[in-house]
Amino acid sequence: MEIFSIQQLVSGERHEGKVRGSEILARGAAQEPEGWPSSPAGVWEAVSKEKKKVEDEKKKKLESLSKSRLKLESLEDLEAIIKLRKNKKKLKKVVRPKKEEPEVITASVGQAQFLQAVLDNRVPVIDKYLEDGGDPNAHDKFKCTALHRACLRGHAEIVDKLLVAGAKLEPRDMLEATPLLWACRGGHLEILKCLISRGAKISTRDKLWSTPLHVAVRTGHSDCAEHLIACGANLSAQDKEGDTPLHDAVRLGRFKAVKTLLVYGANLGIQNEAGVTPVDLVKDWQTGIRETLQACADRQQASHRN
């Protein structure tokens, strides 16, 4: 084992002579990088510079991070940030969905496909069926025509096409309901207006003697009910069980319909087949409604006496 002095260790000087293989390897591994000074003072100076360089980089990063953060020192700063974000939203590009290519129908369309297309609102299929001379009054096993289906779903364009093609205005299904009743069931006011303008009767009844007003009230479509009343619908019409539209509205809790019917003067004293008036149908917990209806009934009876 060789012994070296401190001077030799610092300066890197070695005695000439036999050098062990392990020493050669150690020298290669401990070789100083280029540009580093050989003296101890130079080494400490280089280390200090590296440390300062690292600290400067950290400082710059912290400064850039603090600058990127939003400073909310006043209300004006907050308003400016909100305004900036709004402007960014306006500048965002609106991606509009691609327009669907129109469906082209070349093959012939059968009745079953035609009736399903009415429900699905596939106008090209319906156009193809009618152009090929298909029957616009085609119906299913329940005698529901295409017009019944279109009125229920609210497909106004198809309703117009069917009527222009010669569809019957008031065909009846197995329950003897007309398309007008189906439009009331679906709550489609514009179609209801269209059918009435073409001559559909608002006094029509189905197999259970229900009028369009009964159906509109039961399904909770007060706008349709009000339009029927404005067109002259009978408020006192009774179905097979003797119920008026007001009976149905009270029984089903259609409070908006109850109010509409009372405003237009519905009779509270009419009894159904069970001898029950609309007031009698109000449940015990609905005391407020019971008192209101009873007061209206008393006023009606007093006016009739006078």
C-alpha positions as CSV (number, residue, x, y, z in Angstrom):
1,M,0.0,0.0,0.0
2,E,1.4,3.3,-1.0
3,I,1.3,6.4,1.4
4,F,1.0,9.9,-0.1
5,S,1.4,13.3,1.4
6,I,-1.2,15.9,1.6
7,Q,0.6,18.0,-1.1
8,Q,0.6,15.0,-3.4
9,L,-3.1,14.4,-2.8
10,V,-4.0,18.1,-3.6
11,S,-1.6,18.5,-6.5
12,G,-2.2,15.1,-8.0
13,E,1.6,14.3,-8.1
14,R,2.7,10.7,-7.7
15,H,6.0,9.0,-7.3
16,E,7.3,7.2,-10.3
17,G,7.4,3.5,-10.0
18,K,5.1,0.6,-9.7
19,V,1.5,1.5,-9.8
20,R,-1.2,-0.9,-9.0
21,G,-4.1,-1.7,-11.4
22,S,-6.6,-0.7,-8.7
23,E,-5.0,2.7,-8.5
24,I,-5.3,3.3,-12.2
25,L,-9.0,2.5,-12.0
26,A,-9.4,4.8,-9.0
27,R,-7.7,7.6,-10.9
28,G,-9.9,7.2,-13.9
29,A,-13.1,7.2,-11.7
30,A,-11.9,10.2,-9.7
31,Q,-10.8,12.3,-12.7
32,E,-12.1,15.9,-12.3
33,P,-14.3,17.3,-15.0
34,E,-12.8,19.7,-17.5
35,G,-12.8,23.3,-16.5
36,W,-12.6,22.6,-12.8
37,P,-9.7,24.2,-11.0
38,S,-7.1,21.9,-9.5
39,S,-6.5,24.0,-6.3
40,P,-8.8,23.7,-3.2
41,A,-9.7,27.4,-3.3
42,G,-10.8,27.1,-6.9
43,V,-12.9,24.0,-6.1
44,W,-14.8,25.9,-3.3
45,E,-15.3,28.8,-5.6
46,A,-16.8,26.6,-8.4
47,V,-19.1,24.9,-5.9
48,S,-20.3,28.3,-4.6
49,K,-21.0,29.4,-8.2
50,E,-23.1,26.2,-8.8
51,K,-25.0,26.7,-5.6
52,K,-25.7,30.3,-6.5
53,K,-26.8,29.3,-10.0
54,V,-29.3,26.8,-8.6
55,E,-30.7,29.4,-6.1
56,D,-31.1,31.9,-8.9
57,E,-33.0,29.4,-11.0
58,K,-35.3,28.7,-8.0
59,K,-35.9,32.3,-7.5
60,K,-36.8,32.9,-11.1
61,K,-39.3,30.0,-11.0
62,L,-40.9,31.4,-7.9
63,E,-41.2,34.9,-9.4
64,S,-42.7,33.5,-12.6
65,L,-45.2,31.4,-10.6
66,S,-46.2,34.4,-8.4
67,K,-46.7,36.5,-11.6
68,S,-49.0,33.8,-13.1
69,R,-51.3,33.8,-10.1
70,L,-54.3,36.0,-10.1
71,K,-54.1,38.9,-7.6
72,L,-57.4,39.9,-6.0
73,E,-56.5,43.0,-4.1
74,S,-59.7,44.9,-4.8
75,L,-63.2,44.5,-6.3
76,E,-62.0,46.0,-9.5
77,D,-59.5,43.2,-9.9
78,L,-62.3,40.6,-9.5
79,E,-64.5,42.4,-12.1
80,A,-61.6,42.6,-14.5
81,I,-61.0,38.8,-14.2
82,I,-64.7,38.1,-14.8
83,K,-64.8,40.3,-17.8
84,L,-61.7,38.7,-19.2
85,R,-63.2,35.2,-18.8
86,K,-66.4,36.3,-20.5
87,N,-64.4,37.6,-23.4
88,K,-62.5,34.3,-23.7
89,K,-65.8,32.4,-23.8
90,K,-67.1,34.6,-26.6
91,L,-63.9,33.9,-28.5
92,K,-64.3,30.2,-28.3
93,K,-65.3,28.6,-31.5
94,V,-68.8,27.2,-31.6
95,V,-68.7,23.7,-33.1
96,R,-72.0,23.2,-35.0
97,P,-73.2,19.7,-35.5
98,K,-73.0,18.5,-39.0
99,K,-76.2,18.6,-41.0
100,E,-77.6,15.2,-41.5
101,E,-78.0,14.1,-45.1
102,P,-81.6,13.7,-46.1
103,E,-82.9,10.1,-46.0
104,V,-83.4,8.7,-49.5
105,I,-86.0,6.0,-49.9
106,T,-85.9,3.9,-53.1
107,A,-87.5,0.7,-52.1
108,S,-91.3,0.4,-51.8
109,V,-92.8,1.0,-48.4
110,G,-95.4,-1.4,-46.8
111,Q,-98.3,-0.5,-44.5
112,A,-96.5,-1.7,-41.4
113,Q,-93.4,0.3,-42.2
114,F,-95.6,3.3,-43.0
115,L,-97.4,3.2,-39.7
116,Q,-94.1,2.8,-37.8
117,A,-92.6,5.7,-39.8
118,V,-95.5,7.9,-38.6
119,L,-94.6,7.2,-35.0
120,D,-90.9,7.8,-35.7
121,N,-91.6,11.0,-37.6
122,R,-89.7,9.7,-40.7
123,V,-91.2,12.0,-43.3
124,P,-89.2,10.6,-46.4
125,V,-90.7,7.2,-45.7
126,I,-94.2,8.6,-45.6
127,D,-93.6,10.7,-48.7
128,K,-92.5,7.6,-50.6
129,Y,-95.5,5.6,-49.4
130,L,-98.0,8.3,-50.4
131,E,-96.2,8.9,-53.8
132,D,-96.5,5.2,-54.6
133,G,-100.2,5.4,-54.1
134,G,-100.4,4.0,-50.6
135,D,-103.6,4.3,-48.6
136,P,-103.4,7.2,-46.1
137,N,-106.2,5.5,-44.0
138,A,-104.1,2.4,-43.3
139,H,-104.6,1.2,-39.8
140,D,-103.3,-1.5,-37.4
141,K,-105.3,-4.3,-35.8
142,F,-106.7,-1.9,-33.2
143,K,-108.0,0.3,-36.1
144,C,-105.6,3.1,-35.2
145,T,-104.9,5.0,-38.4
146,A,-101.7,6.9,-39.3
147,L,-103.6,10.1,-38.4
148,H,-104.4,8.7,-34.9
149,R,-100.7,8.1,-34.4
150,A,-99.5,11.4,-35.7
151,C,-102.0,13.3,-33.5
152,L,-100.8,11.4,-30.4
153,R,-97.1,12.0,-31.1
154,G,-97.6,15.7,-32.2
155,H,-96.2,15.3,-35.7
156,A,-97.9,18.4,-37.2
157,E,-96.1,18.1,-40.6
158,I,-97.3,14.5,-41.0
159,V,-100.8,15.4,-40.0
160,D,-100.9,18.0,-42.8
161,K,-99.5,15.5,-45.3
162,L,-102.0,12.8,-44.4
163,L,-105.0,15.2,-44.6
164,V,-103.8,16.5,-48.0
165,A,-103.4,13.0,-49.2
166,G,-107.0,12.2,-48.4
167,A,-106.9,10.8,-44.9
168,K,-110.3,10.7,-43.1
169,L,-110.7,13.5,-40.5
170,E,-112.6,11.4,-38.0
171,P,-111.9,7.7,-38.3
172,R,-112.6,5.7,-35.2
173,D,-110.4,3.1,-33.5
174,M,-111.7,0.0,-31.5
175,L,-112.7,2.3,-28.6
176,E,-114.4,4.6,-31.1
177,A,-111.9,7.4,-30.4
178,T,-111.2,9.9,-33.2
179,P,-107.8,11.6,-33.9
180,L,-109.2,14.7,-32.0
181,L,-109.4,12.6,-28.8
182,W,-105.9,11.3,-29.4
183,A,-104.5,14.9,-29.9
184,C,-106.1,15.8,-26.5
185,R,-104.5,12.7,-24.9
186,G,-101.1,13.8,-26.2
187,G,-101.7,17.4,-25.3
188,H,-100.8,18.9,-28.7
189,L,-102.7,22.2,-28.8
190,E,-101.6,23.2,-32.4
191,I,-102.8,19.9,-33.8
192,L,-106.0,20.2,-31.9
193,K,-106.5,23.7,-33.4
194,C,-105.7,22.3,-36.9
195,L,-108.3,19.5,-36.6
196,I,-111.0,21.8,-35.3
197,S,-110.3,24.3,-38.1
198,R,-110.8,21.5,-40.6
199,G,-114.2,20.6,-39.2
200,A,-113.5,18.0,-36.4
201,K,-116.3,17.9,-33.9
202,I,-115.5,18.8,-30.3
203,S,-118.7,17.0,-29.1
204,T,-117.5,13.6,-30.4
205,R,-117.5,10.8,-27.9
206,D,-115.7,7.5,-27.6
207,K,-117.1,4.1,-26.5
208,L,-117.1,5.3,-22.8
209,W,-119.0,8.5,-23.8
210,S,-115.9,10.6,-23.0
211,T,-115.6,13.9,-24.8
212,P,-112.4,15.6,-25.8
213,L,-112.8,17.8,-22.8
214,H,-112.9,14.8,-20.5
215,V,-109.7,13.4,-22.1
216,A,-107.8,16.7,-21.9
217,V,-108.8,17.1,-18.2
218,R,-107.8,13.6,-17.3
219,T,-104.4,13.8,-18.9
220,G,-103.7,17.2,-17.3
221,H,-103.5,19.3,-20.5
222,S,-105.2,22.4,-19.3
223,D,-104.3,24.5,-22.4
224,C,-106.2,22.0,-24.6
225,A,-109.1,22.0,-22.2
226,E,-109.3,25.8,-22.1
227,H,-109.2,25.9,-25.9
228,L,-112.0,23.3,-26.1
229,I,-114.1,25.4,-23.7
230,A,-113.5,28.5,-25.7
231,C,-114.7,26.6,-28.8
232,G,-118.0,25.8,-27.0
233,A,-117.3,22.4,-25.4
234,N,-120.1,21.3,-23.0
235,L,-118.8,21.6,-19.4
236,S,-121.7,19.5,-18.1
237,A,-121.2,16.5,-20.5
238,Q,-121.3,13.2,-18.6
239,D,-119.5,10.0,-19.5
240,K,-120.9,6.5,-19.1
241,E,-120.5,6.7,-15.3
242,G,-122.1,10.1,-15.1
243,D,-118.9,11.9,-14.4
244,T,-118.4,15.4,-15.8
245,P,-115.0,16.8,-16.6
246,L,-115.0,18.5,-13.2
247,H,-115.6,15.1,-11.5
248,D,-112.5,13.8,-13.3
249,A,-110.4,16.9,-12.4
250,V,-111.3,16.6,-8.7
251,R,-110.8,12.9,-8.5
252,L,-107.4,13.0,-10.3
253,G,-106.1,16.1,-8.5
254,R,-105.9,18.2,-11.6
255,F,-106.1,21.5,-9.7
256,K,-105.3,23.8,-12.6
257,A,-108.1,22.1,-14.6
258,V,-110.5,22.5,-11.6
259,K,-109.7,26.2,-11.5
260,T,-110.2,26.6,-15.3
261,L,-113.6,24.7,-15.2
262,L,-114.8,26.8,-12.2
263,V,-113.8,30.1,-13.9
264,Y,-115.9,29.1,-17.0
265,G,-118.9,28.1,-14.8
266,A,-118.8,24.4,-14.4
267,N,-121.8,23.0,-12.4
268,L,-120.8,21.7,-9.0
269,G,-124.2,20.1,-8.3
270,I,-124.2,17.4,-11.0
271,Q,-124.3,13.9,-9.6
272,N,-122.8,10.9,-11.3
273,E,-124.3,7.4,-11.5
274,A,-123.2,6.8,-7.8
275,G,-125.0,10.0,-6.7
276,V,-121.7,11.8,-6.0
277,T,-121.0,15.5,-6.8
278,P,-117.5,16.9,-7.4
279,V,-117.6,18.3,-3.9
280,D,-118.2,14.9,-2.4
281,L,-115.1,13.5,-4.2
282,V,-112.7,15.8,-2.3
283,K,-110.7,13.9,0.3
284,D,-110.9,14.8,3.9
285,W,-107.3,16.1,4.0
286,Q,-108.2,18.5,1.2
287,T,-110.2,20.7,3.5
288,G,-109.2,24.0,1.9
289,I,-110.4,22.8,-1.5
290,R,-113.6,21.3,-0.1
291,E,-114.5,24.7,1.5
292,T,-113.7,26.5,-1.7
293,L,-115.9,24.2,-3.8
294,Q,-118.7,24.2,-1.3
295,A,-118.7,28.0,-1.3
296,C,-118.9,28.0,-5.1
297,A,-121.7,25.4,-5.0
298,D,-123.7,27.5,-2.5
299,R,-123.4,30.6,-4.6
300,Q,-124.5,28.6,-7.7
301,Q,-127.6,27.3,-5.8
302,A,-128.4,30.8,-4.6
303,S,-128.2,32.2,-8.1
304,H,-130.4,29.5,-9.5
305,R,-133.0,30.2,-6.8
306,N,-133.0,33.9,-7.6
